[in-house]
Amino acid sequence: MLERSTTKRTTRKRTRPSAAERHNWVLAAINEAHRALVRATSETQLYQSICEALSSAEPFALATVCIAEQTPGRTVRVVAAAGKAIGYIEGLAVTWDDSPLGNGPMGRAIRTGEVQFNDDLAADERFSPWCARAVAFGLRSSFVLPICLPGGALAMSLSVYSERKTAFDAQQLEQFRRLGDDLAVCIEMLRTRSALQAALDRAERQDKQLAVLERAFENSVAAVMVTDAHNRIVLINPSFEKLFGYRREELLGRDPALLASGRHDSAYFQSMWEALRTHGRWTGEIVNLGRDGREISCWLILSAVRDAQDRLTHYIGSYRDVTAQIQSIEALGREQRFTEAIMESMPGVVYFLDRDGRYRRWNRNFLEVTGCSAEQLQHMNPLDFIDSQHRQRVRERIERVFSQGEDSIEVPFVTRSGGAIPYLFTGRRLRFAGEDFLIDVGVDISARMAAEQARDAHLQRLQALSRQALEIQETERQALGRELHDSVAQDVGAVSLNLAILRGKLGQPLPGAIAQRLDDSQKLLEDCALRLRNVMAELRPPGLDEFGLLAALREHAYRVAERAGFAVTVRGEEPQPPLTSTTAIALFRIAQEALTNVVKHARARQVLITLEPTGRGTRLEVRDDGLGFDPASRHHGGMGMLTMTERAELIGAHCAVDATPGGGTGVIVTILRPAEPTRI
């Protein structure tokens, strides 16, 4: 592709390789691959050598050989790989079915038998499940070549990945196809050579078989008995002697009926002889008696032996002691019945699910809740009982159980009648007989959810009552402050004025005792007036309603600093739109309580109060440079901290403490949602 300007062509690094470069890369890789074909002595060596040869040439970072497995999941297994990007295939999941994991280049190549070529892995939608992983390992383009034997059967797939985009063109792919044909011929030759060697080995074994048979009879673990055509014992091996406790000379010439336990009726033996006459073989379980009279359960393989003229000559019986196995089976049956009893006794629903989403086992409660029969469940999966809006969550949760081992979910369980019941499902992965299962226990949480709703309603009522109590408290404080201002404060002012008038009426100079008494009274009245102002300010901050929260904080900070002897700075801006009265007074009280804690405990020199807007509301912070404390300590906090937290929660805010020992303390209140527009 031509660049749009000559300037860009000279300054920008060319990313598309030239035809000559691609030709050289491919030629070098194929030459190395042909050397590997010549040297290969087995399929395993051949596959690995091909990968190493192809990944050794620039710029091929990875080569893999994969086999399509004939499993229910149709997985693709990597049998050989080489290259500096080999980490790309670690844990890589690929299938060759018609699913998202099977519609990538490798799955399509195996399924269709056609070469899959990807010029740009980062931009190819078919490669989307693995795109980010490939780019992370520096892989930019690839091709997948299905290798079919001369007879047409798929042998494997060969994948080559390059660090360059557009690393292959039609000519290079044709060269790789020819390499694939050579590789298929080499595989066929190796398999033919292996089959020939196996045939030679088989012939050699047959030459030794007769000698081995005699030793095998004597050393066989199975107890073997040979009778003649008249069913008289002619031969037993040492294992037979050991199993039944008889010596050989005790049994020779006798009828095997002496071993009968009486556990089997005549019909049982009639069917045995009928099978021998018809098919020449009978297999089944039989209970015999040992020499000491104990019962021995055996698995008996009984065969009729005929000569070249089809005349019956002997019977051979091979006995294998299965007493322990039968006892184990009986114990397993008891264990299974015990497990089923546990499943049936559980109050909720219980079921086992395989990897394909099929129900394998369930308890009776599951049938009753779903309203389905056992036959219907065999053709259903868990998503059939979930409405459409929750299916993706349930699907992801099932995958998490199989991948992580356990998970739980609360979801409405839709019965066959259409009713929806809230259930809590707790699932765990169980591996049995080489297969993964999900065991799920579901509990009806209708009663719990009803209780939670009742609890939430109760909490809301309590919060409403607490909010109302605070509002009443603030109203009473406001009324008391107004009463003090209108009566007591004015009376104190009037008395102070009367003293001043009285001083003027008495004339000058006043006697020393009278002047001192008047001065003391005037001072007491001034102190009383100051305390009254402080009390009224504590009851209702001056200017809060008229000038806003920031002005009230500054006024209060000034009074605290004057009394406590440390510097208090207030900065920020008044929230817009203005805060409701409830929110403003709550924030003021929190700041008031925080400053009280600083005075009592912090030993601070400076305090900074910040009021500022945030993207989600308003933020108030009171921070000092005092002693601080460890928030994890159980000794910190008290009623003051609890009061600040409760006030914050009542206006829909969050109160947090940021403190470190020796590093000061910060109380941060963030309003996350608008407060209710109630006015005090």
C-alpha positions as CSV (number, residue, x, y, z in Angstrom):
1,M,0.0,0.0,0.0
2,L,1.4,3.4,-1.0
3,E,1.8,6.2,1.7
4,R,-0.2,9.4,1.2
5,S,2.9,11.7,1.1
6,T,6.5,11.2,0.3
7,T,7.5,13.0,3.5
8,K,5.7,10.4,5.6
9,R,7.3,7.7,3.4
10,T,10.8,8.9,4.3
11,T,10.2,9.7,8.0
12,R,7.8,6.9,9.1
13,K,9.2,3.4,9.7
14,R,7.8,1.0,7.2
15,T,5.7,-1.7,9.0
16,R,4.6,-3.8,6.0
17,P,7.3,-6.3,5.0
18,S,8.3,-6.4,1.4
19,A,7.7,-9.5,-0.8
20,A,11.4,-10.3,-0.7
21,E,11.5,-10.2,3.1
22,R,8.5,-12.5,3.3
23,H,10.1,-14.8,0.8
24,N,13.3,-15.0,2.7
25,W,11.6,-15.6,6.0
26,V,9.4,-18.4,4.7
27,L,12.3,-20.0,2.7
28,A,14.5,-20.1,5.8
29,A,11.7,-21.6,7.9
30,I,10.7,-24.2,5.4
31,N,14.4,-25.3,4.8
32,E,14.7,-25.9,8.6
33,A,11.4,-27.7,8.6
34,H,12.5,-30.1,5.8
35,R,15.7,-30.9,7.7
36,A,13.4,-31.8,10.7
37,L,11.4,-34.1,8.3
38,V,14.5,-36.0,7.3
39,R,15.8,-36.4,10.9
40,A,12.4,-37.4,12.5
41,T,12.2,-40.9,14.0
42,S,8.8,-40.6,15.7
43,E,5.7,-38.4,15.5
44,T,6.4,-36.7,18.8
45,Q,9.9,-35.8,17.7
46,L,8.6,-34.7,14.3
47,Y,6.0,-32.3,15.7
48,Q,8.5,-30.7,18.2
49,S,11.2,-30.4,15.5
50,I,8.8,-28.8,13.0
51,C,7.8,-26.2,15.7
52,E,11.4,-25.4,16.6
53,A,12.4,-25.1,12.9
54,L,9.5,-22.8,12.0
55,S,9.9,-20.5,15.0
56,S,13.7,-20.2,14.6
57,A,13.4,-18.0,11.5
58,E,12.8,-14.2,11.7
59,P,10.1,-13.0,12.4
60,F,8.2,-16.1,13.5
61,A,7.7,-15.9,17.3
62,L,5.7,-19.1,17.8
63,A,4.7,-22.3,16.1
64,T,2.3,-25.0,17.4
65,V,1.0,-28.4,16.5
66,C,-2.5,-29.2,17.8
67,I,-4.7,-32.2,17.8
68,A,-8.5,-32.1,17.7
69,E,-9.8,-34.3,20.5
70,Q,-13.0,-36.2,20.1
71,T,-14.4,-35.2,23.5
72,P,-17.9,-33.8,24.4
73,G,-16.3,-30.3,24.7
74,R,-14.3,-30.8,21.4
75,T,-11.2,-29.2,22.9
76,V,-8.0,-28.6,20.9
77,R,-4.9,-30.0,22.6
78,V,-1.4,-28.6,22.0
79,V,1.0,-31.5,21.4
80,A,4.1,-29.4,20.4
81,A,5.2,-25.8,20.6
82,A,8.3,-23.6,20.3
83,G,9.2,-20.0,20.0
84,K,10.0,-17.0,22.2
85,A,6.2,-16.3,22.6
86,I,5.5,-19.8,23.9
87,G,3.9,-18.3,27.0
88,Y,1.0,-17.3,24.8
89,I,-0.4,-20.9,24.8
90,E,-0.2,-21.4,28.5
91,G,-3.7,-21.9,29.8
92,L,-5.1,-21.0,26.3
93,A,-8.6,-22.4,25.8
94,V,-9.6,-23.3,22.2
95,T,-12.3,-25.7,20.8
96,W,-13.2,-26.8,17.4
97,D,-17.0,-26.7,17.9
98,D,-19.3,-23.9,16.6
99,S,-19.0,-21.7,19.7
100,P,-17.1,-18.4,20.4
101,L,-14.0,-20.4,21.4
102,G,-14.4,-22.6,18.3
103,N,-14.8,-19.9,15.7
104,G,-11.2,-18.7,15.9
105,P,-8.7,-19.6,13.2
106,M,-7.6,-22.9,14.8
107,G,-11.2,-24.1,15.4
108,R,-12.3,-23.1,11.9
109,A,-9.3,-24.7,10.2
110,I,-9.9,-28.0,12.0
111,R,-13.7,-27.9,11.4
112,T,-13.6,-26.9,7.7
113,G,-10.2,-28.4,6.6
114,E,-9.3,-25.0,5.1
115,V,-6.3,-22.8,5.7
116,Q,-7.1,-19.8,8.1
117,F,-5.0,-16.7,7.4
118,N,-5.0,-13.6,9.7
119,D,-3.2,-10.6,8.4
120,D,-3.8,-8.4,11.5
121,L,-4.7,-10.3,14.7
122,A,-5.5,-7.0,16.5
123,A,-8.1,-6.1,14.0
124,D,-9.6,-9.5,13.1
125,E,-13.0,-9.9,14.8
126,R,-12.7,-13.7,14.6
127,F,-9.7,-13.4,16.9
128,S,-11.4,-11.2,19.4
129,P,-11.4,-13.7,22.4
130,W,-7.6,-13.9,22.2
131,C,-6.7,-10.5,20.7
132,A,-5.4,-8.7,23.8
133,R,-3.4,-11.8,24.9
134,A,-1.8,-12.1,21.4
135,V,-0.8,-8.5,21.3
136,A,0.7,-8.7,24.8
137,F,3.0,-11.4,23.5
138,G,3.9,-9.3,20.4
139,L,2.0,-11.5,17.9
140,R,0.6,-9.6,14.9
141,S,-0.4,-12.1,12.2
142,S,-0.8,-15.9,11.8
143,F,-2.0,-18.8,9.7
144,V,-3.4,-22.2,10.6
145,L,-2.8,-25.1,8.2
146,P,-4.8,-28.3,8.6
147,I,-2.7,-31.3,7.9
148,C,-4.5,-34.2,6.3
149,L,-3.1,-37.7,5.6
150,P,-3.0,-39.0,2.0
151,G,-6.2,-40.9,2.8
152,G,-8.0,-37.6,3.7
153,A,-8.1,-38.1,7.5
154,L,-7.2,-35.0,9.6
155,A,-3.9,-35.6,11.4
156,M,-3.3,-32.3,13.1
157,S,-3.2,-28.5,12.6
158,L,0.0,-26.4,12.2
159,S,-0.1,-22.8,13.4
160,V,2.6,-20.2,12.8
161,Y,2.5,-16.7,14.4
162,S,4.6,-13.7,13.3
163,E,5.7,-10.5,15.0
164,R,4.8,-8.6,11.9
165,K,1.5,-7.7,10.3
166,T,0.9,-9.1,6.8
167,A,3.8,-11.5,7.2
168,F,2.4,-13.9,4.7
169,D,0.9,-13.7,1.2
170,A,-0.6,-16.2,-1.2
171,Q,2.8,-17.3,-2.5
172,Q,4.2,-18.0,1.0
173,L,1.0,-19.8,2.1
174,E,1.3,-22.0,-1.0
175,Q,4.8,-22.9,0.1
176,F,3.5,-23.8,3.5
177,R,0.8,-25.9,2.0
178,R,3.4,-27.9,0.1
179,L,5.3,-28.2,3.4
180,G,2.0,-29.5,4.9
181,D,1.7,-32.2,2.2
182,D,5.3,-33.3,2.8
183,L,4.6,-33.4,6.6
184,A,1.5,-35.5,6.0
185,V,3.5,-38.0,3.9
186,C,6.2,-38.1,6.6
187,I,3.5,-38.8,9.3
188,E,2.1,-41.6,7.2
189,M,5.6,-43.1,6.7
190,L,6.3,-42.9,10.5
191,R,3.0,-44.6,11.3
192,T,3.5,-47.3,8.6
193,R,7.0,-47.9,10.0
194,S,5.6,-48.1,13.5
195,A,2.8,-50.6,12.4
196,L,5.4,-52.8,10.7
197,Q,7.6,-52.8,13.8
198,A,4.5,-53.7,15.9
199,A,3.7,-56.6,13.6
200,L,7.3,-57.9,13.9
201,D,7.1,-57.6,17.6
202,R,3.8,-59.5,17.7
203,A,5.3,-62.4,15.7
204,E,8.2,-62.6,18.1
205,R,5.8,-62.7,21.0
206,Q,3.8,-65.5,19.4
207,D,6.9,-67.6,19.1
208,K,7.4,-67.3,22.9
209,Q,3.7,-67.6,23.8
210,L,3.6,-71.4,24.2
211,A,6.4,-71.3,26.7
212,V,4.9,-68.4,28.5
213,L,1.4,-70.0,28.7
214,E,2.6,-72.9,30.8
215,R,4.3,-70.5,33.2
216,A,1.3,-68.2,33.1
217,F,-1.0,-71.1,34.2
218,E,1.2,-72.0,37.1
219,N,1.8,-68.3,38.1
220,S,-1.6,-67.0,37.3
221,V,-3.3,-64.8,40.0
222,A,-6.6,-66.2,38.9
223,A,-7.6,-69.7,40.2
224,V,-7.8,-72.0,37.1
225,M,-9.5,-75.4,37.0
226,V,-9.6,-77.7,33.9
227,T,-12.1,-80.6,33.6
228,D,-12.5,-83.2,30.9
229,A,-15.6,-83.6,28.7
230,H,-17.3,-85.6,31.5
231,N,-16.7,-82.7,34.0
232,R,-14.0,-84.4,36.0
233,I,-11.2,-82.3,37.4
234,V,-7.9,-82.9,35.5
235,L,-5.8,-79.9,36.5
236,I,-5.7,-77.0,38.9
237,N,-3.1,-74.3,39.4
238,P,-1.5,-73.2,42.7
239,S,-3.8,-70.1,42.9
240,F,-6.8,-72.5,42.9
241,E,-5.2,-74.5,45.8
242,K,-4.6,-71.2,47.7
243,L,-8.1,-69.8,47.1
244,F,-10.1,-72.9,48.1
245,G,-7.6,-74.6,50.4
246,Y,-7.5,-78.0,48.5
247,R,-4.3,-79.8,47.4
248,R,-4.2,-80.8,43.8
249,E,-4.3,-84.6,44.5
250,E,-7.4,-84.1,46.6
251,L,-9.4,-82.8,43.6
252,L,-8.0,-84.7,40.6
253,G,-10.8,-86.9,39.1
254,R,-13.5,-85.4,41.2
255,D,-16.7,-83.5,40.2
256,P,-16.5,-79.7,40.8
257,A,-19.9,-80.0,42.5
258,L,-18.0,-80.7,45.7
259,L,-17.4,-76.9,45.9
260,A,-21.1,-76.1,45.7
261,S,-22.4,-73.7,48.4
262,G,-26.1,-74.4,48.0
263,R,-26.7,-70.7,47.2
264,H,-27.7,-71.4,43.6
265,D,-30.7,-73.4,42.5
266,S,-31.0,-75.9,39.6
267,A,-32.2,-73.2,37.2
268,Y,-29.0,-71.3,37.7
269,F,-26.9,-74.2,36.6
270,Q,-29.2,-75.1,33.8
271,S,-28.7,-71.7,32.3
272,M,-24.9,-72.1,32.7
273,W,-24.8,-75.4,30.8
274,E,-27.2,-74.0,28.2
275,A,-24.8,-71.1,27.6
276,L,-21.9,-73.4,27.3
277,R,-23.7,-75.6,24.7
278,T,-24.9,-72.7,22.7
279,H,-22.1,-70.2,22.9
280,G,-19.2,-72.1,24.4
281,R,-18.8,-69.6,27.2
282,W,-20.5,-68.6,30.4
283,T,-19.6,-65.7,32.7
284,G,-21.1,-64.8,36.0
285,E,-20.8,-64.6,39.8
286,I,-20.8,-67.9,41.7
287,V,-20.5,-68.6,45.4
288,N,-18.5,-71.7,46.3
289,L,-17.2,-73.3,49.5
290,G,-13.6,-73.5,50.5
291,R,-12.2,-76.6,52.2
292,D,-12.8,-74.9,55.6
293,G,-16.4,-74.3,54.8
294,R,-16.3,-70.6,54.3
295,E,-18.2,-69.0,51.4
296,I,-16.1,-67.5,48.6
297,S,-17.7,-65.2,46.0
298,C,-16.0,-65.6,42.7
299,W,-16.3,-64.2,39.2
300,L,-16.2,-67.3,37.0
301,I,-15.3,-67.4,33.3
302,L,-16.2,-70.9,32.1
303,S,-15.2,-71.9,28.5
304,A,-15.8,-75.1,26.5
305,V,-12.7,-76.3,24.6
306,R,-13.2,-78.2,21.3
307,D,-10.7,-79.8,18.9
308,A,-10.3,-79.4,15.2
309,Q,-13.3,-81.7,14.6
310,D,-15.4,-79.6,16.9
311,R,-15.5,-82.3,19.5
312,L,-15.8,-81.2,23.2
313,T,-12.6,-82.1,25.0
314,H,-12.4,-79.9,28.1
315,Y,-13.9,-77.1,30.2
316,I,-11.7,-74.4,31.6
317,G,-12.8,-72.3,34.5
318,S,-11.1,-69.2,35.7
319,Y,-12.1,-68.1,39.2
320,R,-11.3,-64.6,40.5
321,D,-12.1,-63.9,44.2
322,V,-14.5,-60.9,44.4
323,T,-15.5,-61.3,48.0
324,A,-13.8,-58.1,48.9
325,Q,-15.2,-56.2,45.9
326,I,-18.7,-57.4,46.7
327,Q,-18.3,-56.3,50.3
328,S,-17.1,-52.9,48.9
329,I,-20.0,-52.7,46.6
330,E,-22.4,-53.4,49.4
331,A,-20.7,-50.8,51.5
332,L,-20.8,-48.4,48.6
333,G,-24.5,-49.1,48.3
334,R,-25.0,-48.3,51.9
335,E,-23.0,-45.1,51.5
336,Q,-25.0,-44.1,48.5
337,R,-28.2,-44.8,50.4
338,F,-26.9,-42.7,53.3
339,T,-25.9,-39.9,50.9
340,E,-29.4,-40.0,49.3
341,A,-31.0,-39.9,52.7
342,I,-28.9,-36.8,53.5
343,M,-30.0,-35.1,50.3
344,E,-33.6,-36.0,50.9
345,S,-33.5,-34.8,54.5
346,M,-32.2,-31.3,53.5
347,P,-34.9,-28.6,53.7
348,G,-33.9,-26.9,50.4
349,V,-33.3,-28.1,46.9
350,V,-30.1,-30.1,46.0
351,Y,-28.9,-31.0,42.6
352,F,-25.7,-32.0,40.7
353,L,-24.9,-30.4,37.4
354,D,-22.2,-31.4,34.9
355,R,-20.0,-29.2,32.7
356,D,-22.6,-29.3,29.9
357,G,-25.3,-27.9,32.1
358,R,-27.2,-31.2,32.5
359,Y,-28.8,-32.3,35.7
360,R,-27.3,-35.6,36.9
361,R,-28.9,-36.0,40.3
362,W,-31.4,-34.1,42.5
363,N,-33.5,-34.6,45.6
364,R,-37.2,-34.9,45.9
365,N,-37.6,-31.3,47.0
366,F,-36.2,-30.1,43.7
367,L,-38.9,-32.0,41.8
368,E,-41.6,-30.7,44.1
369,V,-40.4,-27.0,43.9
370,T,-40.0,-27.0,40.1
371,G,-43.1,-29.1,39.4
372,C,-41.1,-31.2,36.9
373,S,-40.8,-34.9,36.5
374,A,-37.5,-36.7,36.5
375,E,-37.8,-37.4,32.8
376,Q,-38.4,-33.7,32.1
377,L,-35.3,-32.6,34.2
378,Q,-33.1,-34.8,32.1
379,H,-33.7,-32.5,29.1
380,M,-33.5,-29.2,31.0
381,N,-30.8,-26.9,32.5
382,P,-30.7,-24.3,35.3
383,L,-31.4,-21.4,33.0
384,D,-34.8,-22.9,32.2
385,F,-35.8,-21.9,35.8
386,I,-34.5,-18.3,35.6
387,D,-36.2,-15.3,33.9
388,S,-34.4,-13.5,31.1
389,Q,-33.1,-10.6,33.1
390,H,-31.2,-12.8,35.5
391,R,-29.9,-15.5,33.1
392,Q,-26.6,-13.9,32.3
393,R,-25.8,-13.5,36.1
394,V,-26.6,-17.2,36.6
395,R,-24.6,-18.2,33.6
396,E,-21.5,-16.3,34.9
397,R,-22.0,-17.6,38.4
398,I,-22.0,-21.3,37.1
399,E,-18.7,-20.6,35.2
400,R,-17.2,-19.1,38.4
401,V,-18.0,-22.2,40.4
402,F,-16.4,-24.4,37.8
403,S,-13.3,-22.1,37.5
404,Q,-12.9,-20.9,41.1
405,G,-14.4,-23.7,43.1
406,E,-17.4,-22.0,44.7
407,D,-19.9,-19.1,44.5
408,S,-23.4,-18.1,45.6
409,I,-26.2,-16.1,44.2
410,E,-29.6,-14.8,45.2
411,V,-32.1,-15.0,42.4
412,P,-35.8,-15.6,41.7
413,F,-36.4,-19.2,41.0
414,V,-39.2,-19.6,38.4
415,T,-41.2,-22.8,38.8
416,R,-42.9,-24.6,36.0
417,S,-46.2,-23.1,37.0
418,G,-44.8,-19.6,36.5
419,G,-44.3,-18.6,40.1
420,A,-41.1,-16.9,41.2
421,I,-39.6,-17.8,44.6
422,P,-36.5,-15.9,45.9
423,Y,-33.7,-18.5,46.5
424,L,-30.2,-18.4,47.8
425,F,-28.1,-20.9,45.8
426,T,-24.7,-21.9,47.2
427,G,-22.6,-24.0,44.8
428,R,-19.3,-25.8,45.0
429,R,-17.2,-27.7,42.4
430,L,-16.9,-31.4,43.0
431,R,-14.5,-33.7,41.0
432,F,-15.6,-37.3,40.7
433,A,-14.4,-40.0,38.4
434,G,-12.2,-37.5,36.5
435,E,-15.2,-35.2,35.8
436,D,-16.1,-31.8,37.3
437,F,-19.6,-31.4,38.8
438,L,-21.4,-28.4,40.4
439,I,-23.3,-29.3,43.5
440,D,-25.9,-26.7,44.3
441,V,-27.9,-26.2,47.5
442,G,-30.8,-23.8,47.2
443,V,-32.7,-22.3,50.2
444,D,-36.0,-20.4,50.0
445,I,-35.3,-17.0,51.4
446,S,-38.8,-15.6,51.1
447,A,-39.1,-15.4,54.9
448,R,-35.7,-13.8,55.3
449,M,-36.3,-11.2,52.7
450,A,-39.7,-10.4,54.3
451,A,-37.8,-10.0,57.7
452,E,-35.2,-7.8,56.0
453,Q,-37.9,-5.6,54.5
454,A,-39.6,-5.3,57.9
455,R,-36.2,-4.5,59.5
456,D,-35.5,-1.9,56.9
457,A,-38.9,-0.3,57.4
458,H,-38.2,-0.3,61.1
459,L,-34.9,1.3,60.6
460,Q,-36.4,3.9,58.4
461,R,-39.0,4.6,61.1
462,L,-36.2,4.9,63.7
463,Q,-34.3,7.3,61.5
464,A,-37.4,9.4,61.0
465,L,-37.9,9.5,64.7
466,S,-34.3,10.4,65.3
467,R,-34.5,13.1,62.7
468,Q,-37.7,14.4,64.3
469,A,-36.0,14.3,67.7
470,L,-33.1,16.3,66.4
471,E,-35.4,18.8,64.8
472,I,-37.4,19.1,68.0
473,Q,-34.2,19.6,69.9
474,E,-33.0,22.3,67.5
475,T,-36.5,24.0,67.7
476,E,-36.3,24.0,71.5
477,R,-32.8,25.3,71.4
478,Q,-33.9,28.1,69.1
479,A,-36.9,28.9,71.3
480,L,-34.7,28.9,74.4
481,G,-32.1,31.1,72.8
482,R,-34.8,33.5,71.7
483,E,-36.3,33.5,75.2
484,L,-32.8,34.2,76.8
485,H,-32.3,37.0,74.3
486,D,-35.7,38.6,74.8
487,S,-35.9,38.3,78.6
488,V,-32.7,37.5,80.5
489,A,-30.3,39.3,78.2
490,Q,-32.4,42.4,78.2
491,D,-32.9,42.3,82.0
492,V,-29.1,42.0,82.4
493,G,-28.7,44.9,80.1
494,A,-31.3,46.9,82.0
495,V,-29.6,46.2,85.4
496,S,-26.2,47.3,83.9
497,L,-27.9,50.5,82.7
498,N,-29.4,51.1,86.1
499,L,-26.0,50.8,87.8
500,A,-24.6,53.3,85.4
501,I,-27.5,55.7,86.1
502,L,-27.1,55.1,89.9
503,R,-23.4,55.9,89.7
504,G,-24.2,59.2,88.0
505,K,-26.8,60.1,90.6
506,L,-24.5,59.5,93.5
507,G,-22.1,62.2,92.4
508,Q,-18.4,62.3,92.6
509,P,-16.3,61.3,94.2
510,L,-17.9,58.2,95.5
511,P,-16.7,56.6,98.7
512,G,-14.2,53.9,98.0
513,A,-16.3,51.0,99.2
514,I,-19.3,52.0,97.2
515,A,-17.3,52.6,94.0
516,Q,-15.6,49.2,94.4
517,R,-19.0,47.5,94.9
518,L,-20.4,49.2,91.9
519,D,-17.4,48.2,89.7
520,D,-17.7,44.6,90.9
521,S,-21.4,44.5,90.1
522,Q,-20.8,46.1,86.7
523,K,-18.1,43.5,85.9
524,L,-20.3,40.6,87.0
525,L,-23.1,41.9,84.7
526,E,-20.7,42.1,81.8
527,D,-19.4,38.6,82.4
528,C,-23.0,37.4,82.7
529,A,-23.9,39.1,79.4
530,L,-20.9,37.4,77.7
531,R,-21.9,34.0,79.0
532,L,-25.4,34.6,77.9
533,R,-24.2,35.5,74.4
534,N,-22.1,32.3,74.3
535,V,-25.0,30.2,75.5
536,M,-27.3,31.7,72.9
537,A,-24.7,31.1,70.2
538,E,-24.4,27.5,71.3
539,L,-28.1,27.1,71.3
540,R,-28.5,28.6,67.8
541,P,-25.5,29.8,65.8
542,P,-25.9,33.5,65.0
543,G,-26.2,34.3,61.3
544,L,-26.8,30.7,60.2
545,D,-30.2,31.4,58.7
546,E,-29.4,34.9,57.4
547,F,-25.8,34.5,56.3
548,G,-25.3,30.8,55.8
549,L,-23.2,27.9,57.1
550,L,-19.8,29.3,56.3
551,A,-20.4,32.6,58.2
552,A,-21.8,30.6,61.2
553,L,-18.6,28.4,61.2
554,R,-16.4,31.5,61.1
555,E,-18.2,33.0,64.1
556,H,-18.1,29.9,66.1
557,A,-14.4,29.3,65.2
558,Y,-13.6,32.8,66.4
559,R,-15.2,32.2,69.8
560,V,-13.5,28.8,70.2
561,A,-10.1,30.2,69.3
562,E,-10.6,33.0,71.7
563,R,-11.3,30.6,74.6
564,A,-9.0,27.8,73.7
565,G,-5.8,29.7,72.7
566,F,-5.1,28.1,69.3
567,A,-5.6,29.3,65.8
568,V,-8.7,28.3,63.9
569,T,-8.9,29.0,60.1
570,V,-12.2,28.7,58.1
571,R,-12.1,28.6,54.3
572,G,-14.2,27.5,51.4
573,E,-17.4,28.7,49.9
574,E,-21.1,28.6,50.7
575,P,-22.7,25.6,49.0
576,Q,-24.9,26.4,46.0
577,P,-27.8,25.8,45.9
578,P,-28.1,26.7,49.6
579,L,-28.3,23.8,52.0
580,T,-31.6,23.0,53.7
581,S,-31.9,24.2,57.3
582,T,-31.7,20.5,58.5
583,T,-28.5,19.9,56.6
584,A,-26.8,23.2,57.6
585,I,-27.5,22.8,61.3
586,A,-26.4,19.2,61.2
587,L,-23.1,20.1,59.6
588,F,-22.6,23.0,62.1
589,R,-23.2,20.6,65.0
590,I,-20.7,18.1,63.6
591,A,-18.1,20.8,63.3
592,Q,-19.0,22.1,66.8
593,E,-18.5,18.6,68.3
594,A,-15.2,18.2,66.4
595,L,-13.9,21.4,67.8
596,T,-15.0,20.4,71.3
597,N,-12.9,17.2,70.9
598,V,-9.9,19.2,69.7
599,V,-10.2,21.4,72.8
600,K,-10.5,18.4,75.2
601,H,-8.0,16.0,73.7
602,A,-5.9,17.2,70.8
603,R,-3.4,19.7,72.3
604,A,-3.4,21.3,68.9
605,R,-1.9,24.6,67.8
606,Q,-3.9,25.0,64.6
607,V,-7.2,23.9,63.3
608,L,-8.4,24.2,59.7
609,I,-12.1,24.0,58.8
610,T,-12.9,23.5,55.1
611,L,-16.3,23.7,53.4
612,E,-16.3,23.0,49.7
613,P,-18.5,21.6,47.0
614,T,-17.8,18.3,45.4
615,G,-19.1,16.6,42.3
616,R,-21.7,14.8,44.3
617,G,-22.6,17.4,47.0
618,T,-20.8,19.1,49.8
619,R,-17.7,18.2,51.8
620,L,-16.9,19.5,55.4
621,E,-13.5,18.8,57.0
622,V,-12.2,19.7,60.4
623,R,-8.5,18.9,60.7
624,D,-6.1,19.7,63.6
625,D,-2.3,19.2,64.0
626,G,-2.6,17.7,67.5
627,L,-1.7,14.4,69.1
628,G,-3.9,12.2,66.8
629,F,-4.7,8.6,67.7
630,D,-4.8,5.1,66.3
631,P,-8.3,4.5,64.7
632,A,-7.8,0.7,65.2
633,S,-7.5,1.1,68.9
634,R,-10.7,0.2,70.9
635,H,-10.0,3.1,73.3
636,H,-10.6,5.9,70.8
637,G,-13.9,7.6,70.1
638,G,-16.9,8.0,72.4
639,M,-20.3,9.6,72.5
640,G,-19.0,12.6,70.5
641,M,-17.9,10.4,67.6
642,L,-21.1,8.5,67.7
643,T,-23.1,11.7,67.7
644,M,-21.3,13.0,64.7
645,T,-21.8,9.8,62.8
646,E,-25.5,9.6,63.6
647,R,-26.1,13.3,62.6
648,A,-24.3,12.6,59.3
649,E,-26.4,9.5,58.6
650,L,-29.6,11.4,59.3
651,I,-28.9,13.8,56.5
652,G,-27.7,11.1,54.1
653,A,-24.0,11.9,54.6
654,H,-21.0,9.9,55.4
655,C,-18.7,10.7,58.3
656,A,-15.1,9.4,58.4
657,V,-12.1,10.0,60.7
658,D,-8.6,10.3,59.3
659,A,-6.1,10.1,62.2
660,T,-2.6,8.8,62.9
661,P,-0.7,8.9,66.2
662,G,1.2,12.1,66.3
663,G,-0.1,13.2,63.0
664,G,-3.3,15.0,63.9
665,T,-6.9,14.2,63.3
666,G,-9.4,15.0,60.5
667,V,-13.2,14.6,60.6
668,I,-14.6,14.5,57.0
669,V,-18.3,14.7,56.2
670,T,-19.4,14.1,52.7
671,I,-23.1,14.6,51.6
672,L,-23.8,11.9,49.0
673,R,-27.4,12.9,48.3
674,P,-29.7,15.8,48.9
675,A,-31.1,16.1,52.4
676,E,-34.8,16.3,53.0
677,P,-36.1,19.9,52.8
678,T,-37.3,20.1,56.4
679,R,-36.8,23.4,58.1
680,I,-36.2,23.8,61.8
